[in-house]
């Protein structure tokens, strides 16, 4: 097995028995996960591999936050403590965490009924409202304890400390920088040999995107709206269903302070994108109505978030950068729909805004 974890050394730190089987779980793009069966039961072993989120102290703070969410009834799967009471095990300079195994499956928006899409929006609204209760600076009562020692400094994906305020409101993408990136990527596409179908689609989308940006460069949005604590990576592979009900929200590595409504829009653009690169707007509408009601978000807040996420998508090329700069092709299957979505979203901009705000 590639990248086999040091099971003997790890399990000695837990009262989890001896390993019987250990199989890689393939869905993760940044970290590594394993389905582990021992003489004591079934577990999910997570190797925190991504250097941007793998600091043991940051992982431990994230773990304590998810435990507090579990205490509120949010469907999460907090890690198990080791013999020393710690939830992060460091072996050979690498950080690991052991979670209970959650039976369930991932479901994208096409597999959800309209009513289930509403429950998905409610769930994300509950997550945001619950994070307000358990995270620092969010007005928790004295009887619930002080959290300054639980999560003293959340970190963004770039590793910078963040707190409520401007740190959670990044500048929107500058089209001048995007034009330079497009030129660089086009050069890399031309140099790739032998040329293949992915290169052809990449070149088409890059030229198309440059034309769209030239046409809409004057629509660059200001900094984002009100910020709060968010999951940071809410999408189908980070939500497990058991039957028709969500069983666990997983992968809290990107927990941080960011515009909440933008997470709601960003998640919808992943859950409800169709293979051809369009959004299922009736399902978006049901999801957004439930989210607004649960999170207390105004329609205008969602409309502004739609504009910012549209602009973000118009300027974002992370899948192509992975492919051409890092030689990492794991995101390639997502590229056709994701790249087509920006074009469709631009054309149907008003309809998308209406679906989120209605």
C-alpha positions in Angstrom: 0.0 0.0 0.0 1.5 3.4 -1.0 2.2 5.8 1.9 1.3 3.1 4.4 0.8 4.6 7.9 2.9 3.3 10.8 0.1 1.3 12.3 2.1 -0.3 15.1 3.4 2.9 16.5 0.1 4.7 16.1 -2.1 2.1 17.7 0.1 1.8 20.7 -1.0 5.4 21.4 -4.7 4.4 21.4 -6.8 1.8 23.2 -7.9 0.6 19.7 -6.6 -3.0 19.6 -4.4 -4.5 16.9 -4.8 -3.8 13.2 -6.5 -6.4 11.1 -7.0 -4.5 7.8 -6.1 -1.0 6.5 -7.4 0.3 3.2 -6.9 3.7 1.6 -9.9 5.9 1.2 -9.6 7.7 -2.2 -11.8 10.7 -2.0 -9.5 13.2 -0.3 -7.5 15.6 -2.5 -5.2 17.1 0.2 -5.0 14.7 3.1 -4.8 10.9 3.3 -7.4 8.6 4.9 -7.6 5.0 5.7 -10.4 2.6 6.5 -9.0 0.7 9.5 -10.3 -2.4 11.2 -8.8 -3.6 14.4 -9.5 -6.2 17.1 -11.6 -3.5 18.8 -13.7 -2.1 16.0 -13.7 0.0 12.8 -12.1 3.4 12.5 -11.1 6.2 10.1 -7.4 7.0 10.3 -6.6 10.4 8.9 -3.1 11.4 7.9 -2.9 15.2 8.0 -0.6 15.5 5.1 -1.4 19.0 3.6 1.4 21.2 5.0 -1.0 24.2 5.1 -3.2 22.6 7.7 -1.0 19.9 9.3 0.4 21.8 12.3 -0.5 19.5 15.3 -1.6 22.4 17.5 -4.0 23.7 14.8 -5.4 20.2 14.3 -6.0 19.8 18.1 -7.8 23.1 18.2 -10.0 22.0 15.3 -10.7 18.7 17.2 -11.8 20.5 20.3 -14.1 22.7 18.2 -15.8 19.7 16.6 -16.3 18.1 20.0 -18.2 21.2 21.1 -20.3 21.1 18.0 -21.1 17.4 18.7 -22.2 18.4 22.2 -24.7 20.7 20.5 -26.0 17.9 18.4 -24.4 18.8 15.1 -23.6 15.7 13.1 -19.9 15.4 13.2 -17.3 12.7 14.1 -14.9 14.0 16.7 -11.6 12.2 17.0 -10.8 9.7 19.7 -8.4 10.6 22.4 -5.2 8.6 22.8 -3.9 7.0 26.0 -2.4 10.4 26.9 -5.7 12.2 26.3 -4.5 13.9 23.1 -6.3 13.6 19.8 -3.3 14.2 17.6 -0.7 11.5 17.3 2.7 12.5 15.8 4.8 9.7 14.4 7.9 10.3 12.3 7.1 14.0 12.1 3.6 13.3 10.6 0.3 14.1 12.3 -2.5 11.5 12.5 -5.9 11.4 14.1 -8.2 8.4 14.7 -12.0 8.8 14.3 -14.8 6.4 14.7 -15.9 4.9 11.4 -19.2 6.4 10.2 -21.2 4.2 7.9 -22.6 6.3 5.1 -22.2 7.5 1.6 -21.7 10.7 -0.2 -24.6 12.2 -2.2 -24.4 15.1 -4.7 -27.3 17.3 -5.5 -28.6 15.2 -8.3 -29.2 12.4 -5.8 -31.2 14.7 -3.5 -34.9 15.5 -3.7 -36.0 19.1 -3.5 -37.0 18.6 0.1 -33.6 17.1 0.9 -32.0 20.1 -0.7 -33.9 22.3 1.8 -32.6 20.1 4.7 -29.1 20.5 3.3 -29.5 24.3 3.5 -30.8 24.0 7.0 -27.8 21.9 8.0 -25.3 24.5 6.8 -27.3 27.2 8.5 -27.2 25.1 11.7 -23.4 24.8 11.3 -22.9 28.5 11.0 -25.3 29.3 13.9 -23.6 26.7 16.1 -20.1 27.9 15.3 -21.2 31.3 16.5 -22.0 29.7 19.9 -18.8 27.7 20.3 -16.0 29.7 18.7 -14.2 32.6 20.4 -15.6 36.1 20.2 -19.1 34.8 19.4 -20.8 35.6 22.7 -20.9 32.3 24.5 -22.3 32.4 28.0 -20.1 32.1 31.1 -21.8 28.8 32.1 -20.5 27.3 28.9 -16.9 28.0 29.6 -14.2 30.1 28.1 -12.9 29.2 24.7 -9.8 31.3 24.5 -7.8 28.2 25.3 -9.7 26.1 22.8 -9.2 27.9 19.6 -7.1 31.0 20.2 -6.0 31.6 16.6 -7.7 30.1 13.6 -5.6 30.0 10.5 -6.5 30.5 6.9 -5.5 28.1 4.2 -2.4 30.2 3.8 -1.4 29.8 7.4 -2.1 33.4 8.5 -3.8 34.0 11.8 -7.4 35.3 11.4 -10.0 36.9 13.6 -13.4 38.5 12.9 -12.9 41.6 10.8 -10.9 42.4 7.7 -8.7 39.3 7.9 -11.7 37.2 6.9 -12.6 39.6 4.0 -9.9 39.0 1.3 -9.5 41.3 -1.7 -11.3 40.0 -4.8 -9.2 38.8 -7.7 -7.5 41.4 -9.8 -8.2 40.8 -13.5 -4.7 42.1 -14.4 -3.2 39.2 -12.4 -5.6 36.8 -14.0 -4.7 37.8 -17.5 -1.1 37.2 -16.7 -1.9 33.8 -15.3 -4.0 32.9 -18.4 -1.1 33.8 -20.7 1.3 31.6 -18.5 -1.1 28.7 -18.6 -1.7 28.9 -22.3 2.1 28.7 -22.8 2.2 25.6 -20.6 -0.7 24.0 -22.6 1.2 24.7 -25.9 4.3 23.1 -24.5 2.6 19.9 -23.3 3.5 16.9 -25.4 1.8 14.8 -26.6 -1.2 17.1 -26.8 -4.4 15.4 -25.7 -8.1 16.1 -25.2 -7.5 17.8 -21.8 -5.1 20.2 -23.4 -7.6 21.1 -26.1 -10.4 21.8 -23.6 -8.0 23.7 -21.3 -6.9 26.0 -24.2 -10.6 26.6 -25.2 -11.6 27.5 -21.7 -8.6 29.8 -21.1 -9.3 31.8 -24.3 -13.0 31.9 -23.5 -12.4 33.0 -19.9 -10.0 35.8 -21.1 -12.8 37.1 -23.4 -15.3 37.0 -20.5 -12.9 38.9 -18.2 -12.2 41.5 -20.8 -16.0 42.1 -21.1 -16.7 42.1 -17.4 -13.5 43.5 -15.8 -15.4 46.5 -14.5 -17.6 44.3 -12.3 -14.8 43.4 -9.8 -16.5 43.3 -6.3 -15.3 45.0 -3.2 -14.3 43.1 -0.1 -16.8 40.5 1.2 -19.7 40.9 3.6 -20.2 40.0 7.2 -17.8 37.3 8.4 -18.1 34.4 10.9 -16.7 31.0 11.5 -17.3 28.6 8.7 -16.5 24.9 7.9 -14.4 26.1 5.0 -14.8 23.2 2.6 -18.5 22.2 2.6 -19.1 19.9 -0.3 -20.4 16.4 -1.1 -17.2 14.5 -0.3 -17.2 16.1 3.2 -20.8 15.1 4.1 -21.8 11.5 4.8 -25.5 10.4 4.5 -27.0 7.4 6.2 -30.2 6.7 4.3 -31.8 10.1 3.7 -30.3 11.9 6.7 -26.9 13.5 7.1 -24.7 11.3 9.4 -21.5 13.3 9.7 -19.8 16.5 8.4 -16.2 15.6 8.1 -12.9 17.3 7.2 -12.8 20.5 9.2 -9.2 21.4 8.2 -10.3 24.7 6.7 -12.3 25.9 9.7 -11.8 29.6 9.8 -13.3 33.1 9.8 -14.7 34.1 6.4 -17.9 35.5 4.8 -20.6 33.0 5.7 -22.9 33.6 2.8 -20.1 33.0 0.4 -19.6 29.5 1.9 -23.4 28.9 1.3 -23.1 29.9 -2.4 -19.8 28.1 -2.9 -21.2 24.9 -1.5 -24.3 25.2 -3.7 -22.1 25.6 -6.8 -20.5 22.2 -6.0 -23.6 20.3 -4.8 -25.9 21.4 -7.6 -23.7 21.7 -10.7 -24.9 19.4 -13.4 -22.4 17.5 -15.7 -23.0 20.1 -18.5 -21.9 22.9 -16.2 -25.3 24.4 -15.3 -26.9 24.8 -11.8 -30.1 23.1 -10.9 -31.8 26.3 -9.9 -35.0 24.9 -8.4 -32.9 22.9 -5.9 -30.7 25.9 -5.3 -33.8 27.9 -4.4 -35.0 25.3 -1.9 -31.5 25.1 -0.4 -31.0 28.9 -0.2 -34.4 29.5 1.4 -33.7 27.0 4.1 -30.2 28.4 4.7 -31.4 32.0 4.9 -34.1 31.1 7.4 -31.8 29.0 9.7 -28.7 31.3 9.5 -30.7 34.6 9.6 -29.2 35.8 6.4 -30.9 38.5 4.3 -31.6 38.0 0.6 -29.3 40.9 -0.1 -26.4 39.1 1.7 -26.9 36.1 -0.6 -27.1 38.3 -3.7 -23.8 40.0 -2.8 -22.2 36.6 -2.1 -23.4 35.3 -5.5 -21.6 38.1 -7.2 -18.3 37.5 -5.3 -18.3 33.7 -5.9 -19.2 34.3 -9.6 -16.2 36.6 -9.8 -14.0 34.1 -7.9 -14.9 31.4 -10.3 -14.3 33.6 -13.3 -10.7 34.2 -12.1 -9.9 30.8 -10.6 -7.8 28.2 -12.4 -6.7 25.9 -9.5 -7.5 22.7 -11.4 -5.4 23.8 -14.4 -2.6 24.9 -12.1 -2.6 21.5 -10.4 -2.5 19.8 -13.8 0.2 21.8 -15.5 2.3 23.2 -12.6 2.2 20.3 -10.2 1.5 17.4 -12.5 -1.4 16.4 -10.2 -4.3 15.1 -12.3 -6.7 14.1 -9.5 -9.0 17.1 -10.1 -9.1 16.6 -13.9 -12.5 14.8 -13.9 -14.1 17.9 -12.2 -12.7 20.4 -14.8 -15.2 20.0 -17.7 -18.3 20.9 -15.5 -16.5 23.4 -13.3 -15.1 25.3 -16.3 -18.4 25.3 -18.2 -20.2 26.6 -15.1 -18.4 30.0 -15.2 -19.6 30.6 -18.7 -23.2 29.5 -18.0 -23.3 31.5 -14.7 -22.2 34.7 -16.5 -25.0 34.2 -19.1 -27.6 33.4 -16.5 -26.4 35.8 -13.8 -29.7 37.3 -12.9 -31.5 33.9 -12.7 -28.8 32.7 -10.3 -29.1 35.7 -8.1 -32.9 35.3 -8.0 -32.6 31.6 -7.0 -30.5 32.5 -4.0 -32.5 35.5 -2.9 -36.1 34.4 -3.6 
